[in-house]
């Protein structure tokens, strides 16, 4: 089969289409013919050599796919796997969206049944590839940040792949949501992700963001911040917290190391927390996907959470797709198709 592999012929990392062995499903797996693979920033890090694939995982990138089930492992049968969500029923021909530890940039993948989701009838199969990683990450943010209905969540990077899904999910779950985006056009496009007009989107390229948040919350601040910036955003994140507020860091786009005013954090009784997804154990990922299946996926089925796809490119343009994602101009997800 064809896959988008990483080569380093004595120079910069290159993505190229190559022939690789077909995957062989295990007893608790689904064999999926891929129609689209989602692109994530973790893929860029892997290409650069900073985020190696876990042991036993194909060495090429790809953490989420959507496609069609072609074979079902013997232990799955008609009932799914043996862990959380194992009552899911699968058969060849089913449309599926799934989370992977890696290897999604390929024509076929093996997926643990516990990490697979049935694609709702109204969602195009390709578009569904934009959801598994983003929804699972969004869920861990809300879980780690102990976000509850009625609280206020600030999503830094509301136009990103995770951010665009998180604002929809959090709103549907009853949180008040603020988000950031860069420039008037992107602010307007992110605001339209929540049709009732309640999403407050702040332009981080305009006035002081801390003051914008204080104004939008009548000086109270926010209960939870989803942060993708890391070091570069930490001081502002703390300054924007309400009493007992929590910052949840999921990315390091602006660095790894920062100084923090502990006095300010103490005054807010605040907390700085972190969460990741790829490095979690298989059982923990299965637990998260069970929560997504039960609590978030019904919101996809009824249209309150929608995939946001910026563009779809063929495997042969994977390098170009990575350049687009790195540019910061993508709104939502980029997808690769065989």
Buried (B, 14 or more C-beta within 10 A) or exposed (E): BBBBBBEEEEEEBEBBBEEBEEBEBBEBBBBBBBBBBBBBBBBBBBBEEEBEBEEEBBEBBBBBBBBBBBBBBEBBEEBBBEBBBBEBEBEEEBBBBBBBBBBBBBBBBBBBBBBBBBBBEEBBBBBBBBBBBBBBBBBBBBEBBBBEEEBBBBBBBBBBBBBBBBBBBBBBBEBBBBBBBBBEEBBEBBBEBBEEEEBBBBBBEEEEBBEBBBEBBEEBBBBBBBBBBBBBBBBBBBBBBBEEBBBBBBBBBBEEEEEBEEEEBEEBEBBBBEBEBBEBEEEEBBBBBBBBBEBBBEBBBEEBBBBBBBBBBEBBBBBBBBEBBEEEEBBBBBBBBB
